[in-house]
Amino acid sequence: MRWFKKREIIIYSLLFSKFKYREFTFLDAISVLLPYFSKKVSKGSFRYLIKAGLIVNSKGNLYRLVDLNEYLLTDLGYTYLKKRFTRRRKTLQ
């Protein structure tokens, strides 16, 4: 997985400032992002945030934002630390 671009962090921040942890539709998200980004950029970044796990599908066509700290600690942090542990253990023996 690659690092997030500045644009994706800004999009997450804009959506978080509007919706917090409430559910929203894709069209609601696009309407929030349209003053700042084109439809193509908004759609692509929204899809990447879903793929990365920062936006989850809750029911049908409703989406919900994941807490950024929780995401960093559980999803990214766990896999990173697990990888580091296995590499470090191999070099110590």
Order of alpha helices (4+ residues) and beta strands (2+ residues): alpha-beta-alpha-alpha-beta-beta-alpha
